[in-house]
Each structure stands twice: as structure tokens, then as C-alpha cells.
Amino acid sequence: MHQKHTCRRAFLKRAGHIAAAAMVPTIIPASALARGPAPAPSDRITMGVIGLGGQGTFNMRAFIHQPDTQLVALCDVEKGNDTYDMLKRWGGTGWAGLEPGKQEALKNYEQMGKSLSPASIATYTDFRELLARQDIDAVCIATPDHWHGLISLAALQAGKDVYCEKPLVNSVAEGRAVVDAVRKYRRVLQTGSHERSNDSVRYACELVRNGRIGTLQEIHVNMPNRDAHHLMLINNTDPKPPMPVPESLDYDFWLGPAPWADYTRERTHFWWRFITDYGGGEMTDRGAHIIDLAQFINDTDDSGPVAIRAKGKALQGGLYDAFIEYDFECEYANGVKMIGGSEGDRGLKLVGSQGWIFIHIHGGRLEASNPELLKETIGATEIHVGRSPGHHRNFLDCVIDRQQPVAHAEIGHRTATICHLLNIGLLNETPLKWDPVTEQVLNHRESDRLCTRPMRSPW
């Protein structure tokens, strides 16, 4: 274990004290110029990005192109690798990580007519060094899932606002800890569940809540696993033997709180999400988007189901063990049932007593039992859920005005909780009775125990 990997608690306790020893800022942070904790609207929001794979790089670009932000720091335990993230590869390259991320940032600023010195964007391999800087207002976290909770907690305690990718956390207990920290430190947190920022999704929500399909009865969730990378996993027979760790990767730090395991290339970067030590398969990947919309439209963002039944089949390739086939049913206290499976078009079907609406993921394209339904106007006195200016923009607006973003911490936690409970139900093959108030499994002690994950020392 590297000496720099000091105990998280000790680091957090002294983070505020050691920040003065960090790099002297060349940009005065918005928080230093504003009254109270919020930056003045006329000032730039200084940002750091932690995690620079495909999604992290996408988020970085989105924030760079906002007129009131300034990127000042990047962090990743991978300095640069050409197999970093399948999402990057689909965009034409597999080259990602810390140095490629910095090159991409400088290129984007140049395209905007803002030529920056490379020294204006600092790089780190240890997120704690980035968080110790007092000149950073907000951070974007796009690491593998098993790091989301710890880095979010550290950022919140260090006084940063947080944009964290979904699923917000890798366990139920972590989620509650993050929500509590947001409240304690009075910070803003946006979960990267960007689908709920789509206008069409918010319109569909208004149609349902205003009774256009009658009484909502069922929500059918489709999470198919038939993309090229799913088929590669299903047909995988390679043993994936241990390999030398690349010089570009701090592998011990990549593992972090997860159990020790020998390095092999397919364990890290894109493929980690199908290994349950780090992620939850499709259930917590795109499933988190779909289930999040079910929570939103069912008006249960601050709650969850009371009963869960799930069965399925896990990957059998040795290294990969996430569930790849599943059928599940969640019952809410209001009588609505969320019924899910691994077939059909990716998205969710909202079934009411007088019709249905289907929302496609990604993009929010709508279909309905009666196409005329999608031309309805929501009246002035009816229920309105507002519109988002875009998920990243909504976060920045809330950093400025200290309002709750459209996917705040409680929302991210509750959605992640359902994903984790479904995976627990699949693993134990046991129907679960869930109390969304106490956040406990009431009928199965082993399943309740799995709502908390042990963490490897010193994390």
C-alpha cells in the first residue's frame, strides 16, 4: 500500500487545514467573492473533474462550454491508456485518462477561442490533493461506481458542490451517508441521471400526473442486454489471467475500497461495471436511468417500493458476475407496480387505466396508445414539473442560487437503492419486504446486511 493512501477519516479531518498548502490559485474562486456559500452570478465557477473515461470526458466538455465555468484541475489514477473506456471507443478512440483528458480540455478551449496555458489546468492522480485546493467551487465525479460514495463524501466535507455520475453510490448505506453530508455541509449535489432533464420526459410526467392515461397502474421497465458488449460478455470463455500492471495506472488506488484482486486488463476501465465488486451490471448502468424516471413519474422520489421480487441469471465468465437476465416486480404503497425484464425496447411503459405512454432511453422519444395524447396541452391550473435548461446547466444554476437540482442527492440515493435491492433480491432469490422510511429489509437478515458493503483498509 502506498504511503500516500492515508486513512480517509484522517484526511477529511485535516482537509480544511492543509488546503492552504495547495497550489496558489491563479483564479479567484466564485465562492470567495460571493456573500455566504453561493458564488456571485457574475463570477466564474471553478471546477475540477475526477475520473476521465468516456463519461467523465463528456461531462468535462459540457462544463467547459458553459460561459460561467473555468476548469482548473483534473484527476485520474490512469495517466493514459488506449483501452480506457468503450464509450470513448464508440466515439472513435479508446485513448482516455488524465493526460488525454487535459489535451481534450485545452483543445476545447482553443476551439472556443480561449487559448490556455497547459499550466492553467493542474493534474492529479490522488483526488484528495485536488479537493484540498481552496480555489475550487465544484467537482464532477465520473469514476467507477465503487468510488462514487467516498469521493462525494470527501468533496462535500471539503466544501465543494458535486456533480456525481449515476448510480450515485454503490450501496444503500453509502447513499444515506451522502444525503446526510449534503445537508450537514449545505452543499449542492446533482446526480448524473440526465434523462430526467429531457423536455419530453418531463412532459410525459405531466401527462401521467394530470390523469391523461387515467390512474397509473403499472410501469414496465425494459433493460435489454443484447448490445455488442453484452454479447461479448455472455459468450466470454477467456480465463483472464493476471497481467503486469501498466506503468500508467495506479492499480492499488483504482481498487481503493474494493477487495484486493490481481490485475487483468478487462477488470478495469469500461468492463468493471459487470463485476459486482465495482458495479451492478446493466441494473445500475442504464437501468439507473430508467428506474430513475419511474421514481420521478410515480412521484416517489423521496421513497421507494415496499415489496420486491426478482429472479434472473448471472454472467458465468469467471471474472464477470453481474446479472444479465432478470424478471422483477416492485410494489409501491400507492398500489403502482414496476415490472421489469431484460427484453424489449430499452425504456419504460407507463400503463394507466385509460391508456399508456412509452419513453425510449436514451433521448426521451415518446409513443402512446393514442398518438393524439402526445399533442395535449397542460393547462395553467394543472400539475407542472417545470423544464430543465440541461442537466449540467441546471447543476451550475443551483450552485449559484443554492436551490435543489432536478436530480438532487435524495433522488440519486433512492434510485440507486432500488437498483441495489433488485440485485440483492436476484442474488438471494428471496422476495424482500422493504421499509423506505427506515431503509431496512424487514424479512431477510442476510439481504439487509448486503445493504452495506465492507471496505478494504484503509478506506
For each residue, the residues with C-beta under 8 A, 3 or more apart:
1: 5 252 458
2: 5 250 252 253
3: 6
4: 126
5: 1 2 252 253 458
6: 3 10 11 458
7: 10 11 458
8: 11 12 150 154 458 459
9: 12 13
10: 6 7 13 14
11: 6 7 8 14 15 128 154
12: 8 9 15 153 154 157 158
13: 9 10
14: 10 11 17 18
15: 11 12 18 19 128 131 132 154 157 158
16: 19 158 159
17: 14 20
18: 14 15 21 22 132
19: 15 16 22 132 133 134 158
20: 17 134
21: 18 132
22: 18 19 129 132 133 134
23: 122 133 135
24:
25: 28 29 46 72 133 134 135
26: 120
27: 44 46 70 72 135
28: 25 32 33 43 135
29: 25 32 33 39 46 134 135 136 137
30: 33 34 39 40 43 44 45 46 137
31: 34 37 38 39 137 159
32: 28 29 134 135
33: 28 29 30 39 40 43
34: 30 31 37 38 39 40 43
35: 38 40
36:
37: 31 34 186 402
38: 31 34 35 399 400 401 402
39: 29 30 31 33 34 43 45 137 399 400
40: 30 33 34 35 43
41: 68 400
42:
43: 28 30 33 34 39 40 68
44: 27 30 68 69 70
45: 30 39 68 69 70 137 138 396 399 400
46: 25 27 29 30 69 70 72 135 136 137 138
47: 63 69 70 71 72 73 136 137 138 139 140
48: 71 72 73 74 75 130 131 133 136 138 139 140 160
49: 52 56 59 60 63 71 73 74 75 101 139 140 142
50: 56 75 76 127 130 139 140 141 142 143 151
51: 55 56 75 76 140 141 142 143 144 147 165
52: 49 56 57 60 74 75 76 78 96 97 98 100 101 142
53: 56 57 84 85 87 88 96 97 142 269 270
54: 57 58 84 85 86 87 88 89 90 91 96 270
55: 51 58 59 85 87 142 165 192
56: 49 50 51 52 53 59 60 76 101 140 142 143 165
57: 52 53 54 60 61 88 96 100 101 104
58: 54 55 61 62 87
59: 49 55 56 62 63 140 142 163 165 192 392
60: 49 52 56 57 63 64 71 74 101 104 105 140
61: 57 58 64 65 104 108
62: 58 59 65 66 392
63: 47 49 59 60 66 69 71 140 163 392 396
64: 60 61 69 71 105 108 109 112
65: 61 62 108 112
66: 62 63 69 392 393 396
67:
68: 41 43 44 45 396 400
69: 44 45 46 47 63 64 66 396
70: 27 44 45 46 47
71: 47 48 49 60 63 64 74 105 121
72: 25 27 46 47 48 120 121 122 133 135 136
73: 47 48 49 121 122 123 124 130 133 136
74: 48 49 52 60 71 98 101 102 105 121 122 123 124
75: 48 49 50 51 52 98 123 124 125 126 127 129 130
76: 50 51 52 56 79 97 98 101 125
77: 125 249 250 251 253 254
78: 52 81 84 96 97 98 248 249 250 254 268 269
79: 76 97 98 99 125 248 249
80: 84 95 96 97 98 99 100 248
81: 78 84 94 95 96 97 246 248 249 269
82: 93 94 95
83: 89 94 265 269
84: 53 54 78 80 81 88 94 95 96 97 100 269 270
85: 53 54 55 88 89 94 96 269 270
86: 54 89 90 94 229 270 271
87: 53 54 55 58 90 91 270
88: 53 54 57 84 85 91 93 94 95 96
89: 54 83 85 86 92 93 94
90: 54 86 87
91: 54 87 88
92: 89
93: 82 88 89 96
94: 81 82 83 84 85 86 88 89
95: 80 81 82 84 88 100
96: 52 53 54 57 78 80 81 84 85 88 93 100 101
97: 52 53 76 78 79 80 81 84 100 101 248
98: 52 74 75 76 78 79 80 101 102 123 125
99: 79 80 102 103 123
100: 52 57 80 84 95 96 97 103 104
101: 49 52 56 57 60 74 76 96 97 98 104 105
102: 74 98 99 105 106 118 121 123
103: 99 100 106 107
104: 57 60 61 100 101 107 108
105: 60 64 71 74 101 102 108 109 121
106: 102 103 109 110 116 118 121
107: 103 104 110 111
108: 61 64 65 104 105 111 112
109: 64 105 106 112 114 115 116
110: 106 107 113 114 115 116
111: 107 108
112: 64 65 108 109
113: 110
114: 109 110
115: 109 110
116: 106 109 110 120 121
117: 120
118: 102 106 121
119: 122
120: 26 72 116 117
121: 71 72 73 74 102 105 106 116 118
122: 23 72 73 74 119 130
123: 73 74 75 98 99 102
124: 73 74 75 127 129 130
125: 75 76 77 79 98 250 253
126: 4 75 129 130 253
127: 50 75 124 130 131 151 154
128: 11 15 131 132 154
129: 22 75 124 126 132 133
130: 48 50 73 75 122 124 126 127 133 136 139
131: 15 48 127 128 136 139 154 155 158 160
132: 15 18 19 21 22 128 129 158
133: 19 22 23 25 48 72 73 129 130 136
134: 19 20 22 25 29 32
135: 23 25 27 28 29 32 46 72
136: 29 46 47 48 72 73 130 131 133 139 160
137: 29 30 31 39 45 46 47 160 161 399
138: 45 46 47 48 160 161 162 163 188 395 396 399
139: 47 48 49 50 130 131 136 155 160 161 162 163
140: 47 48 49 50 51 56 59 60 63 162 163 164
141: 50 51 147 148 151 152 155 162 163 164 165
142: 49 50 51 52 53 55 56 59 165 192
143: 50 51 56 147 148 151 165
144: 51 147 254 272 273 278 279
145: 148 167 169 170 272 273 278 279 280 284
146: 170 256 257 258 272 277 278 279
147: 51 141 143 144 150 151 256 257
148: 141 143 145 151 152 164 165 167 168 169 170 174
149: 152 153 168 169 170 171 174 175 177 178
150: 8 147 153 154 174 256 257 455 459
151: 50 127 141 143 147 148 154 155 164
152: 141 148 149 155 156 162 164 168 169 178 181 189
153: 12 149 150 156 157 177 178 181
154: 8 11 12 15 127 128 131 150 151 157 158
155: 131 139 141 151 152 158 160 162
156: 152 153 159 160 162 178 181 182 184 185 187 189
157: 12 15 153 154 181 185
158: 12 15 16 19 131 132 154 155
159: 16 31 156 185 187
160: 48 131 136 137 138 139 155 156 187
161: 137 138 139 187 188 189 395 398 399
162: 138 139 140 141 152 155 156 187 188 189 190
163: 59 63 138 139 140 141 189 190 192 392 395
164: 140 141 148 151 152 168 189 190 191 192 412
165: 51 55 56 59 141 142 143 148 191 192
166: 191 192 193 284 288 289 292 407 412 415 416
167: 145 148 170 280 284 288 412 415 416 419 420
168: 148 149 152 164 175 178 191 409 412 413 415 416
169: 145 148 149 152 172 174 175 178 412 413 416
170: 145 146 148 149 167 174 278 279 280 416 420 453
171: 149 174 175 420 451 452 453
172: 169 175 176 416 417 420 421 439 451 452
173: 176 177 451 452 453
174: 148 149 150 169 170 171 177 178 453
175: 149 168 169 171 172 178 179 412 413 414 416 417
176: 172 173 179 180 413 439
177: 149 153 173 174 180 181
178: 149 152 153 156 168 169 174 175 181 182 189 409 412 413
179: 175 176 182 183 409 410 413
180: 176 177 183 184
181: 152 153 156 157 177 178 184 185 187
182: 156 178 179 185 186 187 188 189 408 409
183: 179 180 186
184: 156 180 181
185: 156 157 159 181 182
186: 37 182 183 402
187: 156 159 160 161 162 181 182
188: 138 161 162 182 395 398 399 402 404 405 408
189: 152 156 161 162 163 164 178 182 405 408 409 412
190: 162 163 164 391 394 395 398 405 406 407 408
191: 164 165 166 168 407 408 409 411 412 415
192: 55 59 142 163 164 165 166 391 407
193: 166 196 288 289 292 391 407 411 412 415
194: 197 198 289 391 407
195: 198 201 289 290 292 293 361 362 364
196: 193 201 202 292 293 296 388 406 407
197: 194 201 202 388 390 391 394 406 407
198: 194 195 201 202 363 364 388
199: 202 203 364 387 388
200: 203 204 359 364 365 366
201: 195 196 197 198 204 205 293 296 359 364
202: 196 197 198 199 205 206 385 386 387 388
203: 199 200 206 207 366 378
204: 200 201 207 208 297 350 357 359 364 366
205: 201 202 208 209 296 297 385
206: 202 203 209 210 378 382 383 384 385
207: 203 204 210 212 213 357 373 374 376 378
208: 204 205 211 212 213 216 297 350 352 357
209: 205 206 297 299 383 385
210: 206 207 378 379 382 383
211: 208 214 215
212: 207 208 352 355 373 376
213: 207 208 216 350 351 352 353 354 355 356 357 368 369 373
214: 211 352 353 354 355
215: 211 352 353
216: 208 213 219 297 298 336 350 351 352
217: 335 336 337 351 352 353
218: 336 337 338 339 349 351
219: 216 294 297 298 336 337 338 339 348 349 350 351
220: 338 339 340 344 348 349 351
221: 287 290 291 294 338 339 340 341 348
222: 290 340 341 342 343 344 345 346 347 348 349
223: 282 283 286 287 290 326 340 341 342 346
224: 227 342 343 344 345 346
225: 230 234 282 324 325 342
226: 230 231
227: 224 230 231
228: 231 232
229: 86 232 233 270
230: 225 226 227 233 234 282 324
231: 226 227 228 234 235
232: 228 229 235 236
233: 229 230 236 274 315 317 320 324
234: 225 230 231 315 324
235: 231 232
236: 232 233 315 317 319 320
237: 317
238: 266 317
239: 318
240: 264 266 267 317 318 319
241: 264
242: 262 263 264
243: 263 264 265
244: 263
245: 249 251 263
246: 81 249
247:
248: 78 79 80 81 97
249: 77 78 79 81 245 246 254 268
250: 2 77 78 125 253 254
251: 77 245 254 255 263 268
252: 1 2 5 255
253: 2 5 77 125 126 250 256
254: 77 78 144 249 250 251 268
255: 251 252 258 259 260 261 456
256: 146 147 150 253 456 459
257: 146 147 150 453 455 456 459
258: 146 255 261 277 278 456
259: 255 277 456
260: 255 456
261: 255 258 267 277
262: 242
263: 242 243 244 245 251 267 268
264: 240 241 242 243 267 319
265: 83 243 268 269
266: 238 240 271 319
267: 240 261 263 264 271 272 275 319
268: 78 249 251 254 263 265 271 272
269: 53 78 81 83 84 85 265 272
270: 53 54 84 85 86 87 229 273
271: 86 266 267 268 274 275 320
272: 144 145 146 267 268 269 275 278 279
273: 144 145 270 278 279 280 281 284 285 322
274: 233 271 279 281 315 320 321 322
275: 267 271 272 278 279 319 320 321 322
276: 279 280 281 321 322 423
277: 146 258 259 261
278: 144 145 146 170 258 272 273 275
279: 144 145 146 170 272 273 274 275 276 284 285 322
280: 145 167 170 273 276 283 284 285 322 419 420 423
281: 273 274 276 284 285 315 322 323 324 423
282: 223 225 230 285 286 287 322 323 324 342
283: 223 280 287 288 322 323 326 419 422 423
284: 145 166 167 273 279 280 281 287 288 416 419 420 423
285: 273 279 280 281 282 288
286: 223 282 289 290 346 361 362
287: 221 223 282 283 284 290 291 340 419
288: 166 167 193 283 284 285 291 292 415 416 419
289: 166 193 194 195 286 292 293 361 362
290: 195 221 222 223 286 287 293 294 346 347 348 361
291: 221 287 288 294 295 338 340 415 418 419
292: 166 193 195 196 288 289 295 296 407 411 415
293: 195 196 201 289 290 296 297 348 359 361
294: 219 221 290 291 297 298 338 348
295: 291 292 298 300 301 304 411 414 415 418
296: 196 201 205 292 293 299 301 411
297: 204 205 208 209 216 219 293 294 350
298: 216 219 294 295 332 334 336 338
299: 209 296
300: 295 303 304 332 334 414
301: 295 296 410 411 414
302: 410 411 414
303: 300 332 333 414 436 437
304: 295 300 332 414 417 418 421 434 436
305: 308 330 331 332 338 418 421 434 436
306: 331 332 333 433 434 435 436
307: 330 331 431 432 433 434
308: 305 328 329 330 331 421 422 425 431 432 434
309: 328 329 425 431 432
310: 326 327 328 329 422 425 426
311: 326 327 328 426 429
312: 323 324 325 326 327 328 342 426
313: 323 324 325 326
314: 321 322 323 324 426
315: 233 234 236 274 281 320 321 322 323 324
316:
317: 233 236 237 238 240 320
318: 239 240
319: 236 240 264 266 267 275
320: 233 236 271 274 275 315 317
321: 274 275 276 314 315
322: 273 274 275 276 279 280 281 282 283 314 315 423
323: 281 282 283 312 313 314 315 326 423 426
324: 225 230 233 234 281 282 312 313 314 315 342
325: 225 312 313 342
326: 223 283 310 311 312 313 323 340 341 342 422 426
327: 310 311 312 340 341 342
328: 308 309 310 311 312 339 340 341 422 425 426
329: 308 309 310 337 338 339 340
330: 305 307 308 337 338 339 340 418 422
331: 305 306 307 308 335 336 337 338
332: 298 300 303 304 305 306 335 336 337 338
333: 303 306
334: 298 300
335: 217 331 332
336: 216 217 218 219 298 331 332
337: 217 218 219 329 330 331 332
338: 218 219 220 221 291 294 298 305 329 330 331 332
339: 218 219 220 221 328 329 330
340: 220 221 222 223 287 291 326 327 328 329 330 422
341: 221 222 223 326 327 328 344
342: 222 223 224 225 282 312 324 325 326 327
343: 222 224
344: 220 222 224 341
345: 222 224 358 360
346: 222 223 224 286 290 360 361
347: 222 290 358 359 360 361
348: 219 220 221 222 290 293 294 358 359 361
349: 218 219 220 222 356 357 358 359
350: 204 208 213 216 219 297 356 357 358 359
351: 213 216 217 218 219 220 356
352: 208 212 213 214 215 216 217 355 356
353: 213 214 215 217
354: 213 214
355: 212 213 214 352 368 369 370 373
356: 213 349 350 351 352 368 369
357: 204 207 208 213 349 350 366 367 368 369 373 374
358: 345 347 348 349 350 366 367 368
359: 200 201 204 293 347 348 349 350 364 365 366
360: 345 346 347 363 364 365 366 367
361: 195 286 289 290 293 346 347 348 364
362: 195 286 289
363: 198 360
364: 195 198 199 200 201 204 359 360 361
365: 200 359 360
366: 200 203 204 357 358 359 360 374
367: 357 358 360 371
368: 213 355 356 357 358 371 373 374
369: 213 355 356 357 373
370: 355 373
371: 367 368 374 375
372: 375 376
373: 207 212 213 355 357 368 369 370 376
374: 207 357 366 368 371
375: 371 372
376: 207 212 372 373
377:
378: 203 206 207 210 382 383 384
379: 210 382
380:
381:
382: 206 210 378 379
383: 206 209 210 378
384: 206 378
385: 202 205 206 209
386: 202
387: 199 202
388: 196 197 198 199 202 391 393 394 406
389: 393 394 397
390: 197 393 394
391: 190 192 193 194 197 388 394 395 406 407
392: 59 62 63 66 163 395 396
393: 66 388 389 390 396 397
394: 190 197 388 389 390 391 397 398 405 406
395: 138 161 163 188 190 391 392 398 399 405
396: 45 63 66 68 69 138 392 393 399 400
397: 389 393 394 400 401 403
398: 161 188 190 394 395 401 402 403 404 405
399: 38 39 45 137 138 161 188 395 396 402
400: 38 39 41 45 68 396 397
401: 38 397 398
402: 37 38 186 188 398 399
403: 397 398
404: 188 398 408
405: 188 189 190 394 395 398 408
406: 190 196 197 388 391 394
407: 166 190 191 192 193 194 196 197 292 391 411 412
408: 182 188 189 190 191 404 405 411 412
409: 168 178 179 182 189 191 412 413
410: 179 301 302 413 414
411: 191 193 292 295 296 301 302 407 408 414 415
412: 164 166 167 168 169 175 178 189 191 193 407 408 409 415 416
413: 168 169 175 176 178 179 409 410 416 417
414: 175 295 300 301 302 303 304 410 411 417 418 436
415: 166 167 168 191 193 288 291 292 295 411 412 418 419
416: 166 167 168 169 170 172 175 284 288 412 413 419 420
417: 172 175 304 413 414 420 421 439
418: 291 295 304 305 330 414 415 421 422
419: 167 280 283 284 287 288 291 415 416 422 423
420: 167 170 171 172 280 284 416 417 423 424 451
421: 172 304 305 308 417 418 424 425 432 434 441 447 451
422: 283 308 310 326 328 330 340 418 419 425 426
423: 276 280 281 283 284 322 323 419 420 426 427
424: 420 421 427 428 432 441 447 450 451
425: 308 309 310 328 421 422 428 429 430 431 432 447
426: 310 311 312 314 323 326 328 422 423 429
427: 423 424 450
428: 424 425 444 446 447 450
429: 311 425 426
430: 425 444 447
431: 307 308 309 425 443
432: 307 308 309 421 424 425 441 443 444 447
433: 306 307 441 442 443
434: 304 305 306 307 308 421 440 441 442
435: 306 438 439 440 442
436: 303 304 305 306 414 439
437: 303
438: 435
439: 172 176 417 435 436 451
440: 434 435 448 451
441: 421 424 432 433 434 444 445 447 448 451
442: 433 434 435
443: 431 432 433
444: 428 430 432 441 447 448
445: 441 448 449
446: 428 449 450
447: 421 424 425 428 430 432 441 444 450 451
448: 440 441 444 445 451
449: 445 446 452
450: 424 427 428 446 447 453
451: 171 172 173 420 421 424 439 440 441 447 448
452: 171 172 173 449
453: 170 171 173 174 257 450
454:
455: 150 257 459
456: 255 256 257 258 259 260 459
457:
458: 1 5 6 7 8
459: 8 150 256 257 455 456
